[in-house]
Amino acid sequence: MLTEVRPTAAAASRGRRTRRRTLVAVLATLVVLAPIAWFWAASLPAGSWSVADMGVPDDGGGPALMAGHGHGHDGTVGRSVDTLRLPASVPADVTVTLVARADGARYTLNGRTPGPEIRAVAGQVVAVRLVNENVARGITLHWHGLDVPNGDDGVAGVTQDAVLPGQEFVYRFRADQVGTYWYHSHQVADEQVRNGLFGSLVVEPPGGVSPDATALVHLFDGKRTVNGAPGEVAVPAAPGSTVRVRITNTDDGPMRAWSATPYRVLAVDGTDVHAPTPVSGAAVLVTAGGRADLEVVAPARIELGGAAVVVGGGGAPAPVPTATVDLLTYGSPVALGFDPTTPNRVFDYAIGRRPGFVGGVPGLYWTINGGLYPDVPMFMVREGDVVRMRISNSSGEVHPMHLHGHHAVVLARNGVPATGSPWWIDSLDVPDDATYDVAFVADNPGVWMDHCHNLAHPKQGLVAHLMYEGVTTPYRAGPDTPNDPE
C-alpha cells in the first residue's frame, strides 16, 4: 500500500522561493540580453542598400535639406551621379589603358606595381580605360586628391559598380589642378591598395615643369619601397641644380621625410605653398594618402624612414630630426578666395570609439558624433555653400581624414589659428586629443565619401558622406551586390 507523502510547509515555501529566484534570474537575463539582441539585429546589413538612405541627415545649421530626395530646393528634378561626368563628346588629350591582374597575393596594373605614372598638362582631358583581367572581387579607380566630377570618383556602390573580371570602365576628366596626386582602387580598398592597385598621377603647369621626380612610397612585405623598389632610388641631377621630389604616402599611417641639407616644402596635397622658406633640422609629416613636394639642391638625399631618394649622388644618411615642420605657420598668408568667417553650414566630425555591433559583429568600433555605422552623419550641403567643419579625435589613435572631391583649408589646430601660407589639404592627420577647424566651398556636386584613410578603419565604421541637395545615385552596396567600397 502506497502512502502519499505531502511536502511540509517549509519545503513548499522553499520551492516557491526557488521558483521566484529562477523567474527573477530569467527576467534579469532578458532585461540584459533583449537590448543586446535588438542592437545586434539593428546592425545587420541589408542585402542591398543605397548610401543616399544611410545615416542621420545633418544640415549644419543651414536651411533644411532632404537626403536622397532627388529634387533641388527650387523644385527641379535632381541629378544622378551618372550625369555628373565630362561629356563623352569632349575629345581626350591623354589616353591610357590600365589592365588589372591578380598575381597571387599581389595585384598589378599593366604587369607592374605601382601602376604606370599618368601625366597631363593642366587643362588636358584624360581618358583612362580600366580593364579587369582577373581580379575576382572587382576593382575601381579613385583619383585621390584630384577633384574630378562625381561620376568619375571611382567609389564602388556610390558612383559606379565595381568592374568585374572581363569588364572595363572608362574614366574621363579634365585635369585642371596642377599638382601631385595618385590613383588607387576603392573596391575592397584595404586589401587592394595594400597589395598593389595604385599609381601616381601628376598634373603639370602649362609650359612644362622644372626637373622633378616622383617618390611613391609603399610598404611591401614590411619593407618601405619607393616606386616599388626597396632601399635608395637615384635621381640624376647636375650639382647646384634644384629638383622637385613629389612624395606620396600610399600607406595607412603617417610618414616623416627629411634631409641633411636645406629643403623647401613647395606644395602639400597638390596645392602650392605661398612663399616657402628653407627648412633645416626638421622633418615634414606626410599623412596617409597625403603628398608633399620637396625642393632640394643637388647633391641631396631625402630620407623616408627606411628608404631614400638620392638626388645627384646625394650624401650620407641623416638621422631623424626631433623637430617637425609646422604647416600651420609655414610660409606666408595670402587670400583664400572665400570668407570662412560667414559659413552657410557648420558641421562637427567627432571621432570616438565604443563597444557595439557593426554588420552584426560585436567589437570595439569607431564612432562619429557618438553614432556607430551606419548611424553616422550625412552632411547635407547646397551647391555654393561655404562650409566649416570641426574634426576632433578622442578615439585613442591617429586618423588620416580624407574628403573626396574637395580641398579644405586648415583654419586652426586645437584653437590656435593658422598664420602661415593657406594650408590646403585633402588628407589631414588628426592625432588623438586633437581638434582641427577646416573650411571649404561646396563647389563640386555629388555624393562624396569623407573617411579615414587608414583603409582598415572605414570597414570598422569610420566613414561618413557629404551629400549635395538634389543629387541621387542608382548604385547600391551590400552582400547582394558586387560593391564593397571599404
C-alpha positions as CSV (number, residue, x, y, z in Angstrom):
1,M,0.0,0.0,0.0
2,L,1.4,3.4,-1.1
3,T,1.3,6.3,1.3
4,E,1.1,9.8,-0.1
5,V,3.9,12.0,1.1
6,R,3.0,15.6,1.3
7,P,5.7,18.4,1.4
8,T,6.0,20.2,4.6
9,A,5.1,23.9,4.7
10,A,8.8,24.8,4.9
11,A,9.6,22.7,1.9
12,A,6.8,24.3,-0.1
13,S,8.0,27.7,0.9
14,R,11.5,26.9,-0.2
15,G,10.1,25.7,-3.6
16,R,8.2,28.9,-4.1
17,R,11.3,30.9,-3.3
18,T,13.4,28.9,-5.7
19,R,10.8,29.4,-8.5
20,R,10.7,33.2,-7.8
21,R,14.5,33.4,-7.9
22,T,14.6,31.5,-11.2
23,L,11.9,33.8,-12.6
24,V,13.8,36.9,-11.4
25,A,17.0,35.5,-12.9
26,V,15.3,34.8,-16.2
27,L,13.7,38.2,-16.3
28,A,17.0,39.9,-15.4
29,T,18.7,38.0,-18.2
30,L,16.1,39.1,-20.6
31,V,16.5,42.7,-19.5
32,V,20.2,42.5,-20.3
33,L,20.0,40.4,-23.4
34,A,17.0,41.9,-25.1
35,P,18.7,45.3,-25.8
36,I,21.8,43.5,-27.0
37,A,19.8,41.4,-29.3
38,W,18.0,44.5,-30.6
39,F,21.3,46.3,-31.3
40,W,22.6,43.2,-32.9
41,A,19.6,42.8,-35.2
42,A,19.6,46.6,-36.0
43,S,23.2,46.4,-37.1
44,L,22.7,43.6,-39.6
45,P,23.2,44.9,-43.1
46,A,20.5,44.8,-45.7
47,G,21.4,42.6,-48.7
48,S,21.4,45.8,-50.8
49,W,21.4,49.4,-49.6
50,S,21.9,52.9,-51.0
51,V,24.3,55.4,-49.5
52,A,21.6,58.1,-50.2
53,D,19.4,56.5,-47.5
54,M,22.2,56.0,-45.0
55,G,22.9,57.8,-41.8
56,V,21.4,60.8,-40.0
57,P,20.9,63.9,-42.1
58,D,22.8,66.9,-40.8
59,D,22.0,70.3,-42.3
60,G,24.8,72.1,-40.4
61,G,22.5,74.8,-39.1
62,G,21.6,76.0,-42.6
63,P,18.3,75.7,-44.4
64,A,16.8,72.2,-44.1
65,L,17.7,69.8,-46.9
66,M,16.5,66.3,-47.5
67,A,18.9,63.4,-48.0
68,G,18.3,61.4,-51.1
69,H,15.0,63.0,-52.2
70,G,16.3,63.8,-55.6
71,H,15.0,67.4,-56.0
72,G,16.5,70.8,-55.6
73,H,15.2,73.5,-53.3
74,D,13.6,75.2,-56.4
75,G,11.6,72.0,-57.2
76,T,13.6,70.9,-60.1
77,V,14.3,67.2,-60.6
78,G,17.6,66.2,-59.2
79,R,20.7,64.8,-60.9
80,S,22.1,61.3,-60.8
81,V,25.8,60.9,-60.2
82,D,25.9,59.3,-63.7
83,T,25.1,62.8,-65.2
84,L,28.0,64.4,-63.3
85,R,30.6,63.5,-65.8
86,L,32.5,65.2,-68.6
87,P,30.5,64.8,-71.8
88,A,31.7,61.9,-74.0
89,S,31.9,64.3,-77.0
90,V,34.9,66.1,-75.4
91,P,38.0,64.6,-77.1
92,A,40.8,63.2,-74.8
93,D,44.3,64.6,-74.9
94,V,45.8,61.9,-72.8
95,T,44.6,58.3,-73.3
96,V,45.7,55.4,-71.0
97,T,44.7,51.8,-70.7
98,L,45.3,50.0,-67.4
99,V,44.9,46.3,-67.2
100,A,44.4,44.9,-63.7
101,R,45.5,41.4,-62.8
102,A,45.8,39.3,-59.7
103,D,49.2,37.7,-59.5
104,G,49.0,35.6,-56.4
105,A,48.6,37.8,-53.3
106,R,49.8,40.8,-55.3
107,Y,47.9,42.9,-57.8
108,T,49.4,44.6,-60.9
109,L,48.4,47.3,-63.4
110,N,49.9,46.6,-66.8
111,G,52.1,43.9,-65.2
112,R,53.6,46.2,-62.6
113,T,53.0,47.7,-59.2
114,P,52.8,50.6,-58.7
115,G,50.9,51.1,-61.9
116,P,52.2,53.4,-64.7
117,E,52.5,57.0,-63.8
118,I,49.9,59.2,-65.6
119,R,51.0,62.7,-66.5
120,A,48.9,65.5,-68.0
121,V,49.2,69.2,-68.6
122,A,46.7,71.4,-66.8
123,G,43.5,71.7,-68.9
124,Q,44.0,68.5,-70.8
125,V,41.3,65.8,-70.8
126,V,42.4,62.5,-69.5
127,A,40.7,59.2,-70.5
128,V,41.7,56.1,-68.6
129,R,40.3,52.7,-69.8
130,L,40.4,50.3,-66.9
131,V,40.2,46.6,-67.8
132,N,39.8,43.9,-65.2
133,E,41.5,40.8,-66.4
134,N,41.1,38.5,-63.4
135,V,40.7,40.4,-60.1
136,A,37.9,38.3,-58.7
137,R,36.1,40.8,-56.4
138,G,36.2,43.6,-58.9
139,I,38.0,46.9,-59.0
140,T,37.6,50.7,-59.4
141,L,40.0,53.6,-59.7
142,H,39.7,56.7,-57.4
143,W,41.7,59.8,-58.3
144,H,42.9,60.7,-54.9
145,G,43.2,64.5,-54.4
146,L,42.1,65.4,-57.9
147,D,38.7,67.0,-57.6
148,V,37.1,65.2,-60.6
149,P,33.4,65.2,-61.4
150,N,31.5,62.9,-59.0
151,G,30.6,60.3,-61.7
152,D,34.3,59.6,-62.1
153,D,35.2,59.4,-58.4
154,G,35.6,55.7,-58.6
155,V,33.8,54.5,-55.4
156,A,32.1,51.2,-55.8
157,G,28.4,51.3,-54.8
158,V,28.4,55.1,-54.7
159,T,29.5,56.5,-58.1
160,Q,29.7,53.2,-60.1
161,D,29.6,49.5,-59.9
162,A,32.8,47.5,-59.4
163,V,34.4,46.4,-62.6
164,L,34.2,42.6,-62.5
165,P,36.6,40.2,-64.4
166,G,36.2,40.6,-68.1
167,Q,34.6,44.1,-67.8
168,E,36.0,47.5,-68.4
169,F,35.2,51.1,-67.5
170,V,36.4,54.4,-68.9
171,Y,37.1,57.4,-66.7
172,R,37.2,60.8,-68.3
173,F,38.0,64.1,-66.6
174,R,39.7,67.4,-67.2
175,A,43.0,67.7,-65.2
176,D,42.6,71.3,-64.2
177,Q,44.5,71.2,-60.9
178,V,48.3,71.4,-61.1
179,G,50.0,69.2,-58.6
180,T,50.9,65.7,-57.3
181,Y,48.1,63.2,-56.9
182,W,47.6,59.4,-57.1
183,Y,45.1,56.8,-58.1
184,H,44.0,53.6,-56.3
185,S,41.2,51.1,-56.1
186,H,38.2,52.0,-54.0
187,Q,36.7,48.4,-54.0
188,V,37.8,46.2,-51.1
189,A,40.2,49.1,-50.7
190,D,42.2,48.0,-47.7
191,E,43.3,44.7,-49.4
192,Q,43.7,46.0,-52.9
193,V,45.7,49.1,-52.2
194,R,47.9,47.3,-49.7
195,N,48.7,44.7,-52.3
196,G,49.4,46.9,-55.3
197,L,46.4,48.6,-57.0
198,F,47.7,52.1,-57.1
199,G,49.9,54.5,-59.1
200,S,51.0,58.1,-59.5
201,L,49.2,61.0,-61.2
202,V,50.9,64.3,-61.9
203,V,49.3,67.4,-63.5
204,E,52.0,69.8,-64.9
205,P,51.5,73.5,-65.4
206,P,51.4,74.8,-69.0
207,G,54.9,75.3,-70.3
208,G,56.3,72.3,-68.5
209,V,58.0,71.8,-65.2
210,S,61.5,72.2,-63.7
211,P,63.3,68.9,-63.1
212,D,61.2,66.7,-60.9
213,A,61.0,63.1,-59.6
214,T,58.1,61.0,-58.2
215,A,58.5,59.1,-55.0
216,L,55.6,56.9,-54.5
217,V,56.2,55.3,-51.0
218,H,54.6,52.0,-50.0
219,L,55.2,49.1,-47.6
220,F,55.5,45.8,-49.4
221,D,56.0,42.8,-47.1
222,G,57.1,45.1,-44.2
223,K,59.7,46.9,-46.4
224,R,59.4,50.5,-47.3
225,T,59.7,51.0,-51.1
226,V,59.9,53.9,-53.4
227,N,58.2,53.4,-56.8
228,G,58.2,49.7,-56.0
229,A,61.9,49.4,-55.2
230,P,63.4,49.0,-51.7
231,G,66.3,51.0,-50.4
232,E,67.6,54.0,-52.3
233,V,66.2,55.5,-55.6
234,A,68.7,57.5,-57.6
235,V,67.6,60.7,-59.4
236,P,70.2,62.1,-61.8
237,A,70.9,65.9,-61.3
238,A,73.7,68.3,-62.0
239,P,75.4,69.8,-58.9
240,G,73.7,73.0,-57.9
241,S,70.5,72.2,-59.8
242,T,67.2,72.3,-58.0
243,V,64.9,69.2,-58.1
244,R,61.2,68.9,-57.0
245,V,60.7,65.5,-55.3
246,R,57.0,64.6,-55.3
247,I,56.4,62.4,-52.2
248,T,53.2,60.4,-51.9
249,N,52.4,58.3,-48.8
250,T,50.3,55.3,-50.0
251,D,50.3,53.6,-46.6
252,D,47.9,53.6,-43.7
253,G,49.9,55.7,-41.2
254,P,51.9,59.0,-41.2
255,M,55.4,59.1,-42.6
256,R,58.2,61.6,-42.0
257,A,60.5,62.9,-44.7
258,W,63.7,64.9,-44.1
259,S,67.1,65.8,-45.5
260,A,70.5,66.7,-44.0
261,T,70.7,69.6,-46.4
262,P,68.2,72.5,-46.5
263,Y,65.0,72.0,-48.5
264,R,61.7,73.8,-49.1
265,V,58.2,72.5,-48.9
266,L,56.8,73.6,-52.3
267,A,53.3,72.0,-52.1
268,V,51.1,70.0,-49.9
269,D,48.3,67.7,-51.3
270,G,48.8,69.2,-54.8
271,T,48.5,72.9,-53.7
272,D,51.5,75.2,-53.8
273,V,52.7,76.7,-50.5
274,H,52.9,80.5,-50.7
275,A,56.4,81.8,-50.1
276,P,58.0,78.6,-48.7
277,T,61.2,79.1,-46.8
278,P,64.3,76.9,-46.4
279,V,63.9,74.1,-43.7
280,S,66.9,72.8,-41.8
281,G,66.9,70.2,-38.9
282,A,63.2,69.4,-39.2
283,A,61.1,66.7,-40.9
284,V,57.9,67.2,-42.8
285,L,55.0,64.8,-41.9
286,V,53.2,63.3,-44.8
287,T,49.9,61.8,-43.7
288,A,48.4,58.6,-45.1
289,G,47.1,59.4,-48.6
290,G,48.8,62.8,-48.5
291,R,51.5,64.3,-50.7
292,A,54.4,66.8,-50.1
293,D,56.6,68.2,-52.8
294,L,60.1,69.0,-51.5
295,E,62.7,71.1,-53.4
296,V,66.3,70.2,-52.8
297,V,69.6,71.4,-54.4
298,A,71.8,68.6,-55.8
299,P,73.5,66.7,-54.4
300,A,70.9,65.9,-51.7
301,R,69.3,62.9,-50.0
302,I,65.7,62.8,-48.8
303,E,65.2,60.2,-46.1
304,L,61.9,58.4,-45.9
305,G,62.3,56.2,-42.9
306,G,63.8,53.0,-44.3
307,A,64.1,54.2,-47.9
308,A,65.6,57.3,-49.6
309,V,65.6,59.4,-52.7
310,V,69.2,60.3,-53.7
311,V,69.4,63.3,-55.9
312,G,72.6,63.9,-57.9
313,G,74.7,61.4,-55.9
314,G,73.3,62.5,-52.5
315,G,75.2,62.3,-49.3
316,A,75.4,60.3,-46.1
317,P,72.2,59.2,-44.4
318,A,70.8,61.8,-42.0
319,P,69.4,61.0,-38.5
320,V,65.8,61.6,-37.8
321,P,65.2,65.2,-36.7
322,T,63.3,65.8,-33.5
323,A,61.6,68.8,-34.9
324,T,58.7,68.8,-37.4
325,V,57.7,71.5,-39.9
326,D,54.6,73.2,-38.6
327,L,52.4,73.7,-41.7
328,L,50.1,75.9,-39.5
329,T,52.8,78.6,-39.5
330,Y,55.0,77.7,-42.6
331,G,55.1,80.2,-45.5
332,S,53.2,83.5,-45.7
333,P,49.5,84.3,-45.8
334,V,47.6,85.0,-49.0
335,A,43.9,85.5,-49.8
336,L,41.8,82.3,-49.7
337,G,39.2,83.4,-52.3
338,F,36.3,83.0,-49.9
339,D,35.3,84.1,-46.4
340,P,35.2,81.2,-43.9
341,T,34.0,83.5,-41.1
342,T,30.5,83.6,-42.6
343,P,29.7,79.9,-43.3
344,N,26.4,78.7,-44.6
345,R,26.8,75.4,-42.7
346,V,28.9,74.3,-39.7
347,F,29.5,70.6,-39.0
348,D,31.1,68.5,-36.3
349,Y,33.0,65.4,-37.1
350,A,33.8,64.0,-33.7
351,I,35.7,60.7,-33.8
352,G,35.4,58.3,-30.8
353,R,35.3,54.6,-30.0
354,R,33.0,52.3,-28.1
355,P,31.7,48.7,-27.9
356,G,28.9,47.7,-30.1
357,F,27.8,45.9,-33.3
358,V,28.7,46.7,-36.9
359,G,27.3,44.4,-39.5
360,G,26.1,42.0,-36.8
361,V,29.7,41.5,-35.4
362,P,30.4,42.6,-31.9
363,G,33.6,44.7,-31.3
364,L,35.2,48.0,-30.3
365,Y,34.3,50.3,-33.1
366,W,34.9,53.9,-34.3
367,T,32.1,56.4,-33.8
368,I,31.2,59.6,-35.5
369,N,29.4,62.2,-33.3
370,G,28.7,59.3,-30.9
371,G,27.0,57.1,-33.5
372,L,28.1,53.7,-34.8
373,Y,27.9,52.9,-38.5
374,P,25.5,53.3,-40.3
375,D,24.0,55.7,-37.8
376,V,26.6,58.4,-38.6
377,P,26.1,61.9,-40.1
378,M,25.1,62.5,-43.7
379,F,26.5,66.0,-44.1
380,M,24.0,67.9,-46.3
381,V,25.0,70.9,-48.5
382,R,23.7,73.0,-51.3
383,E,26.0,74.0,-54.2
384,G,27.8,77.2,-53.4
385,D,27.7,76.8,-49.6
386,V,30.6,77.9,-47.5
387,V,31.2,75.0,-45.1
388,R,33.1,74.9,-41.8
389,M,33.9,71.6,-40.1
390,R,35.4,70.8,-36.8
391,I,37.2,67.5,-36.8
392,S,38.0,66.2,-33.3
393,N,39.5,62.9,-32.2
394,S,39.1,61.2,-28.8
395,S,39.4,57.7,-30.0
396,G,42.9,56.8,-28.8
397,E,44.5,56.5,-32.3
398,V,45.6,58.9,-35.1
399,H,43.3,59.1,-38.1
400,P,44.2,60.5,-41.6
401,M,40.9,62.0,-42.7
402,H,40.2,62.3,-46.4
403,L,37.3,64.2,-48.1
404,H,36.7,63.2,-51.7
405,G,36.1,65.8,-54.4
406,H,37.2,68.9,-52.4
407,H,40.2,70.6,-50.9
408,A,39.7,72.2,-47.5
409,V,41.8,74.9,-45.8
410,V,43.0,74.4,-42.2
411,L,41.8,77.4,-40.1
412,A,43.0,76.3,-36.7
413,R,44.5,73.5,-34.7
414,N,43.5,73.0,-31.1
415,G,42.0,76.5,-31.2
416,V,45.3,78.1,-32.4
417,P,44.6,80.0,-35.7
418,A,46.7,79.4,-38.8
419,T,49.2,82.1,-39.6
420,G,51.3,80.8,-42.5
421,S,50.5,80.0,-46.1
422,P,47.0,78.7,-46.6
423,W,47.3,75.0,-45.7
424,W,45.1,73.3,-48.2
425,I,44.5,69.6,-47.7
426,D,42.5,66.7,-48.9
427,S,44.2,64.3,-46.4
428,L,44.7,65.5,-42.8
429,D,46.4,63.7,-40.0
430,V,44.3,64.1,-36.8
431,P,46.1,62.7,-33.7
432,D,44.3,61.6,-30.6
433,D,43.1,64.5,-28.4
434,A,43.5,66.9,-31.4
435,T,40.9,69.3,-32.9
436,Y,41.1,70.9,-36.4
437,D,38.9,73.6,-37.8
438,V,38.7,73.4,-41.6
439,A,36.6,75.2,-44.3
440,F,35.8,74.6,-48.0
441,V,33.4,75.8,-50.7
442,A,30.8,73.2,-51.8
443,D,31.5,73.6,-55.5
444,N,31.6,70.0,-56.8
445,P,28.1,68.5,-56.7
446,G,27.8,64.8,-55.8
447,V,27.8,62.2,-53.1
448,W,31.3,62.1,-51.6
449,M,33.0,59.9,-49.1
450,D,34.6,61.6,-46.0
451,H,36.6,58.9,-44.3
452,C,39.7,57.7,-42.6
453,H,42.5,56.8,-45.0
454,N,43.8,54.1,-42.7
455,L,41.9,51.8,-45.0
456,A,41.1,49.3,-42.4
457,H,39.1,51.9,-40.4
458,P,36.2,52.6,-42.8
459,K,35.4,48.9,-42.7
460,Q,35.2,49.4,-38.9
461,G,32.8,52.3,-39.2
462,L,34.9,55.4,-39.7
463,V,33.2,56.7,-42.9
464,A,30.6,59.4,-43.5
465,H,29.4,61.2,-46.6
466,L,29.0,64.7,-47.9
467,M,25.8,64.9,-50.0
468,Y,24.6,67.7,-52.2
469,E,20.9,68.6,-52.3
470,G,19.2,67.1,-55.3
471,V,21.8,64.5,-56.1
472,T,21.0,60.8,-56.3
473,T,22.8,57.6,-57.0
474,P,21.4,54.5,-58.7
475,Y,24.2,52.3,-57.3
476,R,24.0,50.1,-54.3
477,A,26.3,48.3,-51.9
478,G,25.8,45.2,-49.7
479,P,26.3,41.5,-49.9
480,D,23.7,41.1,-52.7
481,T,25.7,43.4,-54.9
482,P,29.3,43.3,-56.2
483,N,30.2,46.5,-54.4
484,D,32.3,46.8,-51.3
485,P,33.7,50.4,-51.3
486,E,35.6,49.9,-47.9
